Each structure stands twice: as structure tokens, then as C-alpha cells.
Amino acid sequence: MRKNPFRFLLMLLALAAALAARLLLEGKLPMRWVVRWPVLGSLGLGCGLLLAALVVFGLAAPALDAVVRRPQRERRTTPRQPEPDARIIRPEWARLETRAQPSKACRTWLPTLLLLAAVCYVASLALWYIRGETIAVRLCWLASIVLFLLSQLRLRPLLSAIRHRLSTISHRPSAVELALLALILVVAFALRFYRVEVLPFDMHGDMASHAFQARELIYGTKRTLWRVGYGEVPMLGYAPMAVTLQIFGDNIFGLRMSAVIEGTLSVLGLYFLARELYGRRVALLAASFLTISYVHIHFSRVGQFMDILPWIVFALYFLVRGLKRRGHFSFAVCGVLLGLGLQMYYASRILLVLVPLFIAWRWLVERKQARAWLPGLLLLVLGFLFAFGPMLLYGIQSPDTLVGRTNVVTLFNPKVMTHLQGKYGVNSTIEVLREQAKRSLLTFYLYGDASTHLSLPKPFVAPLVAALFTLGLGYVILRPRRMGSLLLAAWFLLTLLLGSVLTNDAPTWPHIVSVLLPLAMLAALAVDRLWAEAEGVFGRGGRVVFTLLTVVALLIVGVSNWRLYYDYAHDIARPRTRIGRYLAALPAGTQSFIIRDPFFSHDREIRFLVGERPVADVREEALRAGDLPTFSEPAVFIVTPNHAGVLELLQQAYPGGMSREHREPTDYLAFFSYEIGAGP
């Protein structure tokens, strides 16, 4: 048994320092000497504690390999046989790493499938270029992807490999692990599905615009996949939303179900990736942390931004599998996922930087052994091209359109730089970058969401998760040669740099929501190292106590996160959403009128929520001139505070009606309704 209590104490001290830094930055330490310090002093002390915790934990934490291999030796039930002479019989380790050789038939028809895939791909490009998008183009494109994947799926060797692996692997999923994974997924789905049509109560206008764009794929006259739509997002990115609108209903429930499914899939994908890199315990912990994240829960309920996460995490999972096991099929799947994922919301383009950087670094680390990756990397590129399809030609023809949204929000846009200089009260680009970096890095400890999609005045993650993720980041930074280390550190830092530091109004959480995945894995890695050290110092008793502490901590953080999110999001809404929900709740056949300016019947939130119900705009000037609308009851007028004087006129023109005030939880008056024979 390994005993080093001093190292364990150092790791606990690092955790305490990280927690204290979070509380200090939030102003929650009730000590007089802290309260008396100026803000800059508290900020500097908090950052210093975070840096110290990162370094101390990174140096003190035990290496992962020693812990992973120990159970394998304990499980050995038969004495180890002497290794045969390599001159006569190939040793066991060599046979395990040898790829199964395909049969003669496979060597003939598998290249034929690959050739057919290339022919279908070229045909899809040619037909799209000559005739535009047609059903033939789509069929050729789909055929190229299917044939390409089949060309790498050697069925008989695959089945043999699966049987061999199940009979020899010591870390195959146990019944307990599968049960825990199922429980995590059920909880993840429940937290995202519960009352999804009304929680969050607000609905951002961008969500309505995405729904209208998805409807274009269902009902539109121009149902093309290979062009850009609202926000310069490729039209294929609206396909998941279009599917759920058709299956679950053309309403807010159907709109949000796409995010619910994508959010749950991202939890499953993170489990697979973490298990491939660090083992079952880190995988289950990472999935648990992601499940209870209030930011992940929110964006898994709104209909947008989550579409990129499953593509990113599964692409990285198959990439890691390909690099570790040199499996051609894994490389092929990774390429296909890249090609499809890059046609989702534009934050997925982080893969264009992350994947080449990760491959290049692993090539430098493994050197000669990395040459075996060349066929797989070629398949990755081919899979990307096949899946990207005619969008490649569209991008060549309209490069500005394809990257237009990026140019709008980047700091290199002069308008954005001018805006931020005014916002921060500075005069130089360096000062803007410094402020952007500060807000981006401290969003996990101090700053809330600067966007209008959530606007939560709380840090990105709960205090305990923030502290653990800091420790995990220190662990991977100080071990750069490990396969997972550079991947997690680069994933986290590049997303923060490109999605927040160099993007307008940091921190904008919708742009960096994908950072939750490496963050959850880093937090899980820190818990795993503390857990392993507790086992080494205290033995079985330490394992039992730490298991109980971890379960209790997850429950407490999970309940706290859900309460925080529910209390914030269940009743807050912008006036347009509140008007739309109110009108949608009226009895069918109710005629609705909006006193126009600043709100109109064609506002996207109102138009989506109301659906086919009749809503018309009325000018205050027309009402005062006696031009009153005629209708058969029931009817309702929506009056905003700037038109409050119209209420008296409506009462005189339509006696017997009822005037209601509609207020926010903050008591802010959103609008009046004058109901004539109608009610919610």
C-alpha cells in the first residue's frame, strides 16, 4: 500500500486554496481584513491563490498510470507464463497489437466500395455545380458517406476483435458501471426534459429565427441544405431542429426537444471520451459533473447552441481511439463527424484548430510509432470531404458568406473594437484585450453571462466545480506528454481564446458552452487523483469515506444548481415573450390587437409563440381618430406602458372589458391587457 500523507495534505491544501479564491473573488468571505481590502487587492489575492493551487496540485498529484495498472495485477488469477522465444513464436503483446488481416474477398470488394464512394462524391459535386441541389445530389452525397464507412468496416475481423477484447480486457464495463451510466443519463435527460416548454419561461428572438429557418427545410419552397441561413449558419445545422419539429410538434416543445436530445447525447459522448483517456471512474465523474451543470441544463433547453456538442465530443472520441488503437474505421468515423459537425453552429469550427494541433503534438511525442497513423489520417481527410459534400463548393463560391458571422463578432472588426473601448472606458487595443482576457478567465469564479441568452449574474460553474477544475488544469498542464493532457488543455484554452477573448462582449456563454466538456473532465480528474491518494494513504476505509463524500457532494451541488437555475429562469421573460405566451394561452378564436411600437405582431417571438392565431397591429393615432377595429367577441388589446393613455379610450369604446397588469417578478410593468369577453 502506498503511504504518503504529506502529499495528500498538499493536495487538500490546494483544494482549500482554490475554494478560498472562488469565495474571495465573489466577496463571500466574511472576514474583516478581506472586506477592507480594495477590489484590486482582492482580485490579485484571489488570482494568486488560484495559481498556487494549480501548481501545487499539479506537482503533488500522483501519476495516473500507477493507479490504473495496479488493479490489473491484482485481478490476475493464474501465474504468469514465461514469454516464448520471439525467434520461434510471436509474443502475446505482439499478437494483441496486430491488426486482423482481411480475407481475400475483403481485399477485393472493400477497395471497390471506397472507389464507389469517391465516384458518388464526385458525382454529387458535379451535379450540384451544374444543376444545383436536387434529390440526386442528396442521394449521391449520402451514398458516398455510407459506402465510405462500409469500406472500412471489416465485419469478420471486427467481430473477432470484439470477442477477443471482451475475453481479455480487465476494464470492460461491469453491471455496476452500466447501471451508474444509465442512472446518470436518466437524470441528465430528466433535468433537461422537465417542463421544457415553459422552463426557461423566456424565449430569445434568435430561437424563433432558428425555428423559422428549420421550418424552411420542412415547408419552404427552397429546401436546400448547402447554403447558409439565419446568422450565416449552414442550413444543415437546422436539420436536427427540423426533425424534432416534425416529430414532437411544430411548437416550442418540438423546438426545444432538439436541444434536450443533443444535451443528453453530449453527456454520453463525454463519458466515452473520458473513459478512453482516463478510465471508468473519471468517465462517470465527468458525466456527473456535466449532468448537474446549470449552464449545460439551460442551453439543453433553449433549442440552439447545443447542436455542436455531440459532434465535437464524438469526433474527438473516435480520433483518440484511432490514435491509440490505429483503427482505420475510427479515423473514418472521425472524419465524417468533422465534416457534418462543421456544418452546425459556427462555434464548432474550433475543431479546425483543435484536431490538427492535437494530431501534430501526438506525432511529435510518439515520433516513429506515429507513422502507422498515415493511412488512418488519409481516411480522416477523405471522410471529412465526403461528409462536407457540396458545401465545399459553396464555400469556394461564397467564402465571405460562410465566415460572415465570425467577421461580425470578432475583435478585429473595427466596430466591435470601438464598442468595447467605450464599454470598458479604455483607449487602446491592448487594454481591451486585457479586459477581455480577465473577464473570460474569471467567468468561472466571478463574472456572469454578458449575453442576452441567459444573463445569469453568477459564475459559469459552482464553487466546488470551479476549484476542482482548477486543480485538474494544473495536473494536465504539468504532464503535457500524456495523450489527454494536451487535448483537454488545448480544448479549454482555445475555446476560451477564440470564443470569448477575441469575441465581442466577453464572456458570452453561448459561444463557449462547449468548454463545459473539458471543464467537467478536468474536475473529474482532480477528484480521481484525490480519491486515488486517499486509497493509498488510508486503504479501504479511505476509499469508502471518499466515495461517500463524493456522492454527497454531487447531490448537494446538483440540488443547489437546479434550485439556482429554476428560481432564476422559471418566471423571468422579456415583454415580447410574455406577450406571446399570454396570447397563446387565450381561448381559440380570440382576436388579438397590439398597440404598435415598440412591439408588433410580426416580432419573431410573438409570431412563433402565437402560431396561426389572428393578431393585428393598431396605431394609437388611429384609435384616437376614431378608427376603431370591429370584431366579434372575444378579443384582447395589448397595451404597453408608453401607450397607457389608450386604456381609458378602450374602456369608453368597448365597455364591460377588463384591464390587467402583467408584471415581471421584479415588479417591472411589462404590458397591460384589455380583455373583452376573453380570459387566459
N, C-alpha and C positions, 0 to 999 in steps of 0.2 A: 504494500500500500504506500502510495506517495504521501509524504507528510511535509508540508512547508507552510505553516500557519502565517509566517511573516508575509509571504506573497499573497495569501488570501486576504490578510488585513490591508495590504496595499490596494488590492482590487476593490475592497469595500470602501476604503478611503476615497478612491477615485469616484465611485458611485455617489458617495455623500457629497463630494465637491461639485459634481455635475448637477445634483439636485439642488444644492445651495445656490449655484449660479443661476439656475432657472428661477428659483424663488426670489433671488436678489434682483434679477432683471425685471421681473414682474412687480416688484415692490411689495412682496408678501412676507418679507422677514420683519417681524415686529420689534426689532432691536433698535434702541435709540441711536446707537452710533451709525447704523445704516441709514435711518431716516434722515439724520442730519447731513449726510453726505450729499453733495450736488449730484445731479443726474449723470454728468460725465464721469464722476468718480465711481458711481455705482456701475455704470456701463463698463468702464475699464476693469473694475474688480471682477465683475461677472464674466467677462471675456477671458480674463486671466485664469479664473478658476476652471472654465471650460477647457482651455488649452492645457492646463496642468492635468486635469482629469484624463484628457485624451492621451497624453504622453505616458502618464503613469500606468494606466490600464494597458496600453499597447505594449509597454515593456514588461509588465508583470504577468499578464495573462499567459497561461500555458499554451503550447502549440497544440493544434487540433489533431494532428496525425497520431500522437501518442495515445490519445484517448480513443480515437476511432479504431485503432488496431487492437487495443487491449481486449475488448470483448471477443474478437475473432479468435484469439489464442485461448481464451477461457472456454469457448464452445467446442474446441477440438476434443473429440471423444475417442479417437483412435491414434495410436502412436504414429509419429511422423515417419514415413518410409524414406530410406536413403535415396537421394536423387540418382537416377540412372546415368550412366556414362553418356555424355552428349554425342560421343562418336558413334554410338550404337542406336540409341533411342532418343528422340527429342524430349527434352524435359517438359514437365507438366505445364510450367508457366509459358513455355513457347507455344504449346498446343492451344492453350486458352486464348492467346492473343492472335492466333492465326485466323484469318477470315475464311469461312467455309467456301470452298471452291464450287462455283456453279456447274451444273451439268452441261453436256454438250448442246442440248436443246436450248438451255438458258442462254448460253453464249451466242446462240444464233438469233433467237427471237427478241431478247432484251435490247440489243443494239437496234434491231428493226423498230421497236417501239419508240426508242429515242429519236430515230430518224423520222418516223411518222409525226412525232411531237413537233420536231423542228419544221416539218412541212406545213403542219396545221398552223403553227405560229406565224410563219412567213405568209401563209395564205390570209390569215386574219389581218395582218398589217397591210397587205396589198389590197384586199377588198375594202378595208376601211379608208385607205388613201384614195381609191378610185371611186367608190360608190357611197362612202360614208357608213355610218353604223347601221347594220341590218342584222336580221336573225342569223344569217350565215356567218357574219363576223363573230357574233357571240358564240355560236356553236363551235367554230374553229378555235376560238380562244379557249373555251372550256375543254375541248378535246386535247389541245396542246398540253394543258396542265395535267389532265388525268393520265394521258399517255406517258408524260414525263415521269410522274410519280410511279406508275406501274413499271416503267423501265428499270427502276431502282429497287423494286420490291421483289426480291428473290424469295419466293414463298417457302420452298422446302428448306433451304438453309436457314431462313428466318425462324421457322418452327423448331428446327433442331437447336438453334441457338437459344430460343426461349426455354425449351425443355432443359437444356444443359444448365442454363443460368438459374432456373428455379431449383435445380437439384444441388447446386453448389454454393449459391450466394448465401452469406450469413446475414445479410441485411435486407432480405426480401420482406415485403410488408406482412406484418403479423395481423392477427384478428383484432388485437387491441389498437394497433396503429390505424387500420382501416376504419374501425369504429370511431376513433377520435377524429379522423379526417371527415367522416360522414357527419359527425356532430358539428364540426366547425363549419362545414358547407351549409348545413341546415340552418344554423344560427346566422351565418352570413346572408343567406337568401331571405330569412325572416326579417332581419333588421332592414333590409332594403325593399322588401315587398310590402310590409305592414302599412296599410292606408296610403299606398304610394300615390293615389290620385289626389290626395289633399295634403300630403306631407312631403316636401315643403308646401305651404299654402301659396306662396308666391310662385309666379311663373315669369321668367325673364323673356323679354321680347325675342332674344336670339333663339330660344327654344321653339317659339312659334314659327319663326322663319325657317328653322330646320324642319319642322313638321310640314310646312307648306312645300319645302323642297322635296321632302320624301313623298308627299302626295303627287308631286310631278312625275315621279317614277311609277306611280300606281295609275293615276288617271290622266296624266298630261298628254298633250299631243306630240311632245318631243321627249320621248323616254330614252334618252341617251346616257350611257354610262361614262363615256370617255370625253368629258368636258368638266369644267368647274361650275359650281353652283354658288349658293349664298356664301359669302365670306371667302371666296376662292378655294373652297373645299371641293376636291374631286367628287363627282356625282356618285361614284361607287361608295363613298363614305356615308351616303344617306341610305344605302340599301338595307343595312340592319334595321334602321328605324322604319323603313317602308314595310319590311316583313312583319314587324310587330304591330304596326298599324293595321295591316290586313288580318292578322291572326287574332289580336286581342281587342280590336275595335278602333275606329278612326276617331279617337278622342284622347284626352290627356293620359288615361290609363294605358292605352296602346302605345302612346309616345314614350312614356317613361319605362315601359317594360323592357325596351331595348337596353337601357342603362342598367336595370336590375340584373338582367342576364349577363351583360358584359362585366359588371362588377363582381358577380359571383364567379364567373369564369376566371377573372384575374386572380382571385384568391386561390383557386385550384392551380392555376399556372405558376403562381409563386411557390406553392408547396412543391411542385415538381422540380422547379429550378433550384430551390434551396436544398432539396433532398439530393439532387445530383451533385451539388457543390459541397455540402457540409453534413449530410446525413439526416436521419429521421427526426431527431429532436429539434434541430434548428428549423427544419421544414414545418413541423407542427406549430412551433412558437411563432414563426414568421407569418404563417397563415392566420394565427390567432390575433396577432397584433394588427394585421391588415383588416381583419373582420370587424374589430371594435373601433377602428379609426373613424371619428366623426366627419372628417373631410371626405374620406372614401365613401362613407354612408351617404353623405349629401349628394355627391356627384354621381353616385349609383342610383339616384332617384330623379334626376332632372332631365334626362334624355340626351345630353350632349357631353362631350369631353371624355367619357369612359370608353368610347369605341376603340381607342388606340391601345388600351392596356392589355387586352388578351393577345393582340397581335405582337406587341413588344415582348411580353414575357414568354410566350411560347416560341417566338423566333429565337430568343436568347437561350431558351432551354434546349432546343434542337441544335443550336450552334455549339453549346457546351458539350452535348452528347457526341456530336460529330468530332470535336477536337479531342475528347477523351477516349472515344472508342473507335475513331476513324471509320465511322459508319457512313457509307455513301447516301443511304436513304435519309439519315438525319440532316446531312448537308442539303439534300434536295428539298426536304420539307422546310428547312430554314429559309432557303431562297424563295420558295413560293410564299411563305408567310411575310417575308420582307416586301415582295412585290405587291401583295394585297394590302399589307398594313400601311405602306407609304401612300396609299390612296384614301386613307381615312383622314381624320382631323390633322392639321399640319404639324401639331406637336410630335407626331410620330416620326418626323424627319430627323429626330435625334439619332435614329438607327443608322442614318447615313454617315454619321461621325463615330458612333459608339462601336459598331460592328467592325469596321476596318481597323480602328485603333486597338481593339481587343485582339483581333487576329494577328496584327503586326507585333504586339507585345508578346503574345504567346509564342510567336515564331522566333523572336529574339531569345526568349527564355529556353525553349526546347531545342532550337537550332536543328541539328541533324535529324532528330526524330520528326521534326515538323515537315520534312519533305514528303512524308506519307500523306499529308493533307492535300497535296496539289490536286489529285483527281476530285476530291470532295469539294474543294474550293471552286473548281471549274463548274461542278454541278450546282453549287450555290448561285453562281453568277447566271447560269442558264435558267435555273428556277426563278430567279428574280426577273429576268427578261420575259419569260413566258407568262408569269403572273401579272407583270406590269402591263403587258399587252399593248393595244393601240394607244394607251396613254403616253407611251414613249414618243410616238409621232406627234401627238397633240402637244406634248411639252416642247418638242423641237419647233413646232409651228408657232406656239404661243408661250414662249418662256416667261414673259412678263406676267401673263395671267396666272401661270402656275405658281409663281412665287410672290404674287402681288400682295397678299395679306402680310407676308413676312416683311416686306419693304415698308408697309404702313406702320407697324408697331415697333420696329427696331429703333435703337438709339441713333443709328446712322441716318435716320430721317431727320432733316433739319427742323421740321415742325415739332417732332417729338422732343428733340433736344431743347428747343425754345420753351416748350411747355414745362419740361422738368426743371429747367433753370428757374422759371417763375415759381413753380411749386415748392422747390427746396430753398429758394432765396439765395442762389449762388450765381456766379458769372462765368464759370469755366467748365469745360467738359470733364476735367479730372475730378472736380468737386461733385459733379453729377454722378460719375462712375463710383466714387467713394460712397456717396449716399445710397446709390442703388445696391452696391455690394453689402453695405451694412444692413439695409432693410431685408435683403434676400437671405443673408446668412442668419440673421436674428429672427426670422419669421418663425423658427422652431422654438424660440424662447421668449419673444417679446411682441413682435408686430403681427397684426391681424391681416385679413384679406383686403387688398386695395381694390379689388374688382367689384362690380355690381352684381355678380352672380351668387355670392354668399355674404360677403361683407361682414363676416363674423369678427368681432373685436377681441379675438383670442388667438394665441399662437397656434401654429399648424398642427401640433400634436400635444398630448397630455404631458404633464411634467415628468412622470416616470419614464415614458417612452422617449422623451427628448434626452433625458440623462443616459438611458441605455444606448440609444442610437449614437450619442457622442462617444461612448466607450467603444462601441463596435467600430466606429470610423477610425479611432486610434489603432485598434487591433489590425485592421486591414492595411492601413497606410504604412505601418511598420513591418508589414510582411508582403511586399509587392510581388514576390515571385510566385505566390500562391495563385492558382487559377481564378479563384473567386475574388481575390483582393482587388486587383485592378478593375475587374468588371464592376464590382459594387461601388468602388470609389469613383471611377470614371462615370458610371451611370448617374450617381448622385450629383457630382460636381458639374458635369456637362449640362445636365438638365437645369441645374440652378443657374449656370452661367448663361446659357442660350435662352432659357425660358423666363428668366427673371432679371438678372443683372443687365443684360443687353436688350431688355424688352421694356416697353413703356409701363410706367406706374408699378414698380416693384413694391411688395410682392403680389403678383396677380396669380392667385392659386389655380385657376383653371388651366394656366399654361404649364404649371409644374406638378399637376396631380399625379403624374407618373412617378415622381420622386418618392411617393409613398411606398413603392415596392422595394427598392433597395434600402430605404429607411427601415422598413419593418424587418428586413433580413439582417441588417446591422444590429438592430435592437435584440433580435433573437440570438444572434451570435454572441453578444455580450452576456445574455442570460445563460447561454450554454457554457461559456467559459467559467462563469461564476459557479454554475451547477457542477461542472466537472471538478473544479478546485475544491468545492465543499465535499464532494465524494472522496477526493483524495485525502483530505485532511481528517474528516470525521467518519468516513466509511459509510456503511449502510444507513446509519442514523442520520448522517448529513444529507444523504440522498432523499430520505423520506421527508425530512423537515423542509428541504429546499423545494421538493415537489409540491408540498402543501402551500408553502409561501408563494410559489409561482402561480398556482391555481387561484389562490385567494386574491393575489394582486391583479390577475387578469379579470376576475369577476368584478373587483372594485373599480378598476379603470373602465371596464366595459359598461357597467351601470352608470358611472359618472359621465362618460362620454355620451351615452344615449340620452340621459336627462338633460345635459347641456344642449345637445342638438335639438331635442324635442321642444324644450322650453323656448329656444330661440326661433325655430322655424315653423312651429305648428300654427301660428296665427298672424305672423308678420307678412305683409304683402304691399306692393306698390298699388296706387289707386287704379291703374288700368286693369291689373289682375283682379283686384277686389270688385271692380265694376263688372268684369267679365264673369266671374264666379257668381255674383249676385244675379245677373241677368239669366245665366244658365240654370239657376235654381228656381226660376219663376215657372208657373204652370205653362204647359204647352199652349201656344196660341196667343200668349201675351204680346202685345205690340209695345216696343220699346223705342224711346226717343232720348237722344243725348244732346244737351245744350252744348254745342260745339265750342271748342277752344277752352282749355288746352287738350281735351280728349275728343276723339272722333270715333264713329262706328267702324271705320276701316283700320283703326290701330290694331296691330298684329295680335297682341294678347287678347283683346276683346273679340276680334274676328275669329280666332281659333277656339276660344272657350265657348262662345255663343253658338257657333256652328251655323245651322240653317235657320235659326230663329230670326224673325224680321226686326232689324234695328235701323233707325234712321237718324240723321243729324238735323238739328233745328237751330236756327240762328236766334239769339236773343233779340236782335233788332227786328226780325220778322214777327216774333211774338208780341213785342211792344207795339208794332204797327197793326196788330190785329189779325195777322196771318196765322191763325191757329190750326194745327192739324186736326183732321177729323178721323175718327176711328170708332170701332165698336169695342166695348169693354171686354176683357180687362186691358189696361195699359199702364205704363210707368214712364216717368220722366227722370232722367239722371241730371242732377244739377250740381256743379262744382262750386266751391266756396266763392270763387270770383264772380259767380252769377247768382249769388244768394237772393238778390232782389227779385228774381224771376219767380220764387216760390209764392209770393203774395199774388202775383199775376195769375199763376196756375190755379191757386185756390179760388180766385174770383171766376176764372173761365171754366173750371171743372170742379164745382163744389161737391163736397162729400168725399174727396180724396184724403189720403193720409200721408203726412210728411214724416220721413225718418232720417235720422242722422247715422252715418256709417263712419265709425272712428277706428283708428289703429289702437293696439294695446297701449301705446304711449299717449293716448287721448288726442292724437292728431286727427283733425276732421278731414276725412278723405273726400266724401261727397254726400249730397242729400239725394233721397229718392222720394218722388211724389207718386204714390200708388193709387190708381183709380180702379177699384174692384179687383185688385191683384195683391198677391202676397207671396213671400218665399215659401 
